[in-house]
């Protein structure tokens, strides 16, 4: 029997924390502009993936990307999250005409409560940078490979940019150069490492999109099942 994988931070999302998460992305001009840039990249990624008709948004959080996913009138949207409170907040916070398009599911990204090849694409924003353990990343990617028929769109932090270099320098200064030195729940991954993991899990990298090339850590990958 396999041991269930749980990320330490994921247990905190009760109703209060879920509401705070929603408000955080609306707080201030910088965060609002950041959200718009993320939506722009996600829209491009969906187009490059062929505008999939069935999309699993996991984790969906407070439903930030549901209006984007609903832009295609034919699209079936499955909004899933490990937190029931996140799903509740999303159903209240997002426009009613969008929410009625979304079928909601409480489930773990490491053990998705769906059959094999259940959806055309999995849309996974802001999760993988929380997964520092390589075995856990492989478990997640293989589960995505099982559930998706065709593509996966995933964002994470990669190295090779100014922000990653600054973060590494700051971690060294604080004496937190490894997980053993202190608790971390966000990780910068070498692009070569994560791309090798994608291939090992059965994907090929179709394309990647950088938030701000050579400066920001965020990168969106469009993966295809081989």
DODRENPA-794773 format. One record per atom (N, C-alpha, C, CB): residue in one letter; x, z, y. Coordinates in steps of 0.05 Angstrom, whole numbers, plus 5000, padded with zeros to 4 digits. Each point is the difference from the previous one (the first is absolute). Glycine has a CB too. Example, Ala and Ser with C-alpha at 12.3 -4.5 7.8 and 13.67 -1.06 7.14 Angstrom:
2
A526451564886/A498250005024/A501850005024/A496250254977/S503149615044/S501650015024/S498550145022/S502449574987/
END
This chain:
226
X501750004976/X498350005024/X501850005025/X496350254975/X503249565044/X501549995024/X499250225019/X500549504994/X501550585022/X499550215020/X499049875026/X503650294980/X494249825031/X498949895024/X502050035023/X495350104984/X505049685032/X501850015023/X498450075025/X503049654978/X498050555036/X498750085025/X502150035022/X496350244975/X503349645048/X501850035022/X499350265015/X500549505004/X501650645004/X499650275011/X498249995025/X504550134982/X495949675035/X498450005025/X497149934996/X504249875023/X495149994955/X497349904996/X497950214997/X502149614979/X498850635013/X498150224995/X498950125026/X502450104957/X498849835066/X499250135025/X497649885012/X504750115007/X494349664984/X498049865014/X497250104994/X502949605000/X496550645012/X497250095000/X498749875024/X501250454979/X496349635027/X498549865021/X501450025027/X495850104975/X505350135031/X501450045026/X502449825002/X498550475002/X503249524978/X502449835000/X499349715001/X502550364976/X495449565009/X499149725000/X499149925028/X498750044952/X499950135062/X499149945027/X502449985019/X495650234991/X506349955006/X502449995016/X501649744995/X500250505000/X499849414975/X501449754994/X498749775014/X501350184955/X496049815045/X498649795015/X500750005029/X496350044967/X503650205046/X500550025028/X502949945008/X496350345002/X505549724980/X502949955005/X500549715007/X501250384970/X497649445016/X500549715004/X498549895024/X500749964951/X497750215062/X498749925025/X501150145024/X495949914974/X506150265022/X501150175021/X502249875015/X498750404972/X500849525053/X502149895017/X500349704998/X502350444996/X498949455024/X500449715002/X501849894978/X499250035049/X503050124946/X502049904980/X498749984972/X503750215027/X494850004965/X498849994974/X497849784998/X501050494995/X497549475027/X498049794999/X501349724998/X496950305028/X505349674987/X501549744997/X501249974973/X501050015049/X500050214939/X501149994973/X497849924980/X503450355013/X494349764990/X497849934982/X499349705003/X498250475003/X501749435021/X499449715004/X502149834987/X497750115043/X504849974959/X502149844987/X499750014969/X503150105039/X496350134951/X499550034971/X497749824991/X501850475001/X496149525014/X497749844993/X500849705001/X496850355019/X504849585001/X500949725002/X501649924976/X500150045050/X501850134942/X501649944976/X498349994975/X503950225022/X494249974976/X498350004976/X498249754999/X500050505001/X499149415022/X498449755000/X501649764991/X497350195038/X505249804971/X501849794991/X500550024970/X502249985045/X498250264945/X500650044972/X497649914983/X503050385011/X494649694997/X497649924986/X499849694999/X497750435013/X502949445009/X500049715001/X502049884981/X498550025048/X504050104952/X502149904982/X499250044971/X503450095036/X495150124959/X499050064972/X497749824992/X501650475005/X497549365013/X497849824994/X497250115006/X502949814966/X497050385052/X497450135007/X498550084975/X499849735042/X501250474944/X498850084975/X497150095003/X504550144984/X493949804996/X497150065002/X499350284993/X499249534990/X502450604993/X499550274991/X502550165007/X496849864963/X503050345054/X502350155008/X499650304996/X501149655034/X500950484953/X500050294997/X501850115022/X499249974950/X499750185069/X501550135021/X500650294990/X497749725037/X504950324956/X500850254987/X502950075009/X496949914960/X503450335052/X497950185010/X498849905026/X502450384978/X495049655024/X498649895024/X500150195023/X497149754970/X503750515025/X500150195022/X497350015015/X504949915005/X495250095021/X497650015016/X498749735005/X501950415022/X498849404962/X498849735002/X501049835023/X496050204980/X506549855029/X501049865024/X499949694996/X502950395009/X497449524967/X500249714995/X497449884990/X504850064991/X493150105006/X497549894991/X498949785018/X499150444978/X500949605048/X499049785017/X501549744996/X498650345033/X504149684963/X501649764995/X499149874973/X503850205027/X496149964953/X499249904973/X497349875001/X502850354978/X495449755039/X497349905002/X499749755016/X498550464995/X503749455017/X499949755017/X499249764983/X503550195030/X497249814945/X499149784982/X497350084988/X504849864990/X493049995017/X497450094992/X499550004969/X498449825043/X503250024943/X499649994971/X501550224985/X499549515005/X502350635009/X501850194986/X498650254990/X503749835029/X496950244946/X499150254988/X502250205005/X497149774965/X502250465047/X502050205007/X499550264984/X500449805046/X501750294942/X499950264986/X501950195014/X498849784955/X500150425058/X501650205015/X500450244982/X498249835044/X504350224950/X500750224981/X502150195012/X498949704961/X500850555032/X501950205010/X500050244981/X499449855048/X502950294951/X500150244983/X498450235012/X504649864986/X494850125040/X498650225014/X497149925005/X504350145022/X493950034968/X497149965006/X499550045029/X498850164954/X502750015060/X499650055028/X500749755017/X500950494993/X501249374999/X500849765013/X497749794998/X504950094990/X494049884987/X497849814996/X497650085017/X501649914953/X497950355049/X497750095016/X500549945030/X499150364967/X503349695043/X500749955028/X499849705005/X502950415002/X498249434980/X499949715003/X497249895002/X504349974975/X493950145009/X497249905000/X498550075026/X500050054950/X501050165064/X498850085025/X501349865024/X498950444980/X503849535018/X501649905023/X499749705004/X503150384992/X496649474987/X500149715002/X497249895006/X503949984969/X495949785043/X497349895007/X498249984976/X502249745036/X495350324968/X498050014978/X499849744985/X497550345025/X502749444990/X499849734988/X502449944982/X497349845039/X504950294967/X502449974983/X499850184976/X502849885040/X496450374964/X499950204979/X498149914977/X500950365034/X496949514973/X498249914980/X501149784982/X496350125031/X505949764978/X501449794984/X502050124980/X499449695039/X501250574964/X502150134985/X498950174978/X502950005041/X498049944934/X499450184978/X502250214998/X497549634975/X501850625025/X502050215002/X500550134972/X498650095048/X504049994949/X500950104974/X502150215005/X498949574977/X500850675012/X502150215001/X501749974975/X497050315027/X505549624977/X501949964978/X502850025009/X496649714977/X505350335005/X502850015005/X501249724998/X500350484983/X501649465035/X501449754998/X501849984975/X500049975050/X500750264939/X501650004975/X498449984975/X503250285025/X494149744977/X498349994977/X497349905010/X502450384976/X497449365030/X497749895013/X497649984980/X503049745031/X494850364978/X497650014982/X498649735001/X499550495008/X501949304984/X498949734998/X501249864976/X499449985050/X499249824939/X501149864976/X502249815008/X495650034978/X505849855002/X502049815005/X498949765016/X502450144957/X499349755061/X499349765014/X497350025015/X502649744967/X496950495045/X497450065012/X499649875027/X500150434976/X502049525039/X499749895027/X502149775004/X498350455017/X501149395003/X501949785006/X502650115012/X496149695007/X503650525010/X502350095015/X499850305005/X500549555022/X501850594979/X500150285008/X501450015027/X500150164952/X498649985067/X501050025027/X500950295004/X496849635017/X505850424985/X501150275000/X501750045024/X499850024950/X499150105071/X501550055024/X500750305002/X497749625023/X504850434985/X500950285005/X499850194977/X498749925046/X502249994931/X500250184977/X502950014988/X495149924990/X506049845005/X502650004986/X502250145014/X498549574981/X501550455045/X502150145014/X499950304995/X500049645035/X497850464953/X499850284992/X501150054972/X496050045029/X504749754956/X500850024972/X503049984997/X495549814985/X505950415015/X502950004998/X501149974972/X499950275041/X498549804939/X500949994973/X499649724988/X498850494995/X503449394995/X499949734990/X498149974976/X504749935016/X495250274967/X498249984977/X497150015009/X503450224971/X496049935050/X497350015010/X499249735013/X500550505008/X501549385006/X499449745012/X499449794978/X502950115039/X498649904939/X499549814979/X497350054987/X504949974991/X494450285005/X497350064989/X497849895018/X501850414979/X498549625047/X498149905019/X499949694999/X500750405029/X501649474972/X500149715000/X498949884974/X503950025030/X496650114948/X498949904974/X497050034999/X504450114978/X494650115034/X497150035002/X498749795017/X500650504993/X500849445030/X499049785017/X500049734984/X501850245041/X500349724944/X500249754984/X497749994979/X505050005006/X494350224983/X497850014981/X497349935012/X502550354975/X497049765049/X497349985012/X499649745016/X499950505002/X502249405010/X499849755016/X500249764983/X501950235039/X496449574966/X500149744986/X502249825011/X495250044990/X505449995036/X501649805013/X502250125019/X496149694996/X503150475024/X501950075021/X499850305007/X499749535018/X502450564995/X500250275012/X501249975027/X500450224954/X498449915066/X501050025027/X500750295005/X497349605017/X505350454988/X500950275002/X502050045024/X499450054950/X500350175064/X501950065021/X501750244994/X496849805033/X505750214977/X501850224995/X502349985021/X498850024950/X502850195049/X502450015017/X502449884985/X498250415025/X503349414989/X502449894988/X502450045019/X497249664974/X505250315015/X502450035015/X500749735014/X501650374969/X500849635043/X500949755013/X498949965028/X500449814955/X498950405059/X498949985027/X500950255016/X496049734983/X503650255043/X501050225018/X498650264994/X500949665035/X496550344961/X498650254995/X500950144974/X496149815025/X504450044954/X501050114975/X502750125004/X497349674974/X504550205041/X502650105005/X499950265016/X501849545000/X496450485020/X499750245016/X498950234983/X499249725041/X498950214941/X498850214983/X502150114981/X495549785003/X506150054986/X502150094981/X502050185015/X499549584973/X501350355051/X501850165015/X498850275007/X502049585019/X495450434988/X498750255006/X499850184975/X497449765036/X502050124941/X499950164975/X502750124994/X496349704983/X505850165021/X502750114995/X500650235019/X501549554984/X497750415041/X500450215020/X498550254992/X500649655035/X497050324954/X498450234992/X500750114973/X496449825028/X505450054958/X500850094973/X497949944980/X502750355021/X495849434982/X497849934981/X500549724990/X496850295024/X505749664967/X500749734991/X498949934973/X504150045027/X494950164959/X498749954974/X497650174998/X504449894979/X493950045002/X497550154995/X500750294993/X497749594985/X504550455001/X500750274992/X500650195023/X501749814958/X499150075065/X500750165023/X497650115015/X504249735004/X493550164991/X497650095015/X497749834993/X502950175037/X494749924970/X497649854993/X499749755018/X497850424985/X501749365003/X499449755014/X497649874988/X504949945012/X493449945004/X497849854989/X499949715011/X497550434994/X504749495019/X500249725009/X502949914994/X496550075036/X503749694953/X502549904990/X500549715009/X499750314961/X502849645048/X500949735006/X501349894974/X500750115050/X498449674941/X501049884975/X501749765006/X496050164975/X506349805011/X501549755003/X498249774991/X504350244992/X495649555025/X498349774993/X500749884973/X499549915049/X503150084945/X500849894974/X499050164977/X504149825022/X495850454981/X499050174979/X497149964995/X503450345012/X495049675009/X497149974996/X499249724990/X499350355036/X502149454973/X499449734991/X500749974970/X500849825046/X501350314945/X500650004972/X497950154984/X504949985011/X494050245000/X497850144987/X497549834998/X501950435017/X497549425004/X497749814999/X500349814977/X499550045050/X502949854947/X500549804978/X499750144973/X503049735030/X498150514968/X499950144974/X497150074992/X504550195010/X493849855010/X497250074995/X498349754994/X500450395029/X500849374973/X498649754993/X499049845024/X498750234960/X502449825064/X499249855024/X502349825009/X496950375013/X502549435002/X501949865016/X499350035030/X500849664963/X501250355054/X499650035028/X499349735012/X503150405002/X494449575007/X499349755013/X501149985028/X495849994973/X503950235042/X501050015028/X500150295009/X498149535009/X503450515013/X499950275013/X499749965030/X502850214963/X495949985049/X499549995029/X501050265012/X496049704994/X505750295026/X501050245013/X498550075025/X504549894982/X495050375021/X498550105024/X501449925026/X498450394972/X504249675031/X501749895021/X502649944987/X497750265037/X503049484958/X502449934985/X502550135012/X497849574988/X503950534994/X502650135006/X499750265016/X501949545001/X495750555006/X499750255014/X498450204984/X500349755043/X497250184949/X498250194987/X500450014970/X496749935037/X502650304951/X500350034971/X497849874984/X502450425009/X495249565003/X497749914986/X500349714991/X497150325026/X502349634949/X500049724989/X497549974982/X505149965003/X493649824999/X497749934983/X500949794980/X496650125036/X503049934939/X500749814978/X497449884989/X504250264989/X495949485006/X497949864985/X501249944972/X497849805042/X501050334938/X501049974973/X498049854983/X502550435004/X498649414977/X498349854982/X500750084971/X499649625033/X498550404950/X500550054972/X501349754988/X496050324997/X506049734987/X501449784986/X498449914976/X504550165017/
END
